[in-house]
């Protein structure tokens, strides 16, 4: 049986530890504008750049941990638990920071977090019934678009808000797909 403290699980744990660093770098402002970027019309600070780089590195660990776990055959129950949890911690930490900075409306974050609660609840019910609900391609697309949109918002680049709208739409749509596919699990049909 593989150890719980293997490379994929350590990569997942790193996301949990990097999330507060993203929050710190975004919210404890390093308000030194970068002259070259300001001249280009980009309102970005060193804090934004550092936070964005840390966020992207943390997000890339999600791809790395899954790849290593499958390639080496070291899938553990701890990994099944910590991987999705660390993803949510990283994303929610960044989203809440963006709300605090006034770059993102709180209602969007509530919709995104609510979808995650609904899908997690559905997975818990399914697990009790002995059913595994694997990640769908819609859920994976949602994750990729969310990471890109959040990165764009952290870097405060043009078109970040439309990208966040796309992420929101994919979030709602993928949640609806999960619910539709698992509806029989949550509705008693006696």
WOCOR-V452847 format. One line per field, one symbol per residue. phi: phi as a letter, one per 20 degrees, with the letter a starting at -180 (. if undefined). burial: # if it has 9 or more other C-alpha atoms within 8 Angstrom, else .. Layout:
# WOCOR-V452847
phi=???
burial=???
This chain:
# WOCOR-V452847
phi=.fffedggfffffffffegffgggffeegdeefeggfffeneecdfffffffffffgffffffffffffffemdecffffefffffffffffgffffffgfmebffffffffffgfffffffffffffemdddffefffffgffffffffffffflegmffffffffffffffffffgfffdgffddfdf
burial=.....#.#########.######.###.....##..##...###########.###.##.##.###.###...###..##.##..##############....#...##.###.##.##..##.###..........#####..#############..##.##.###.######.###..#..#.....
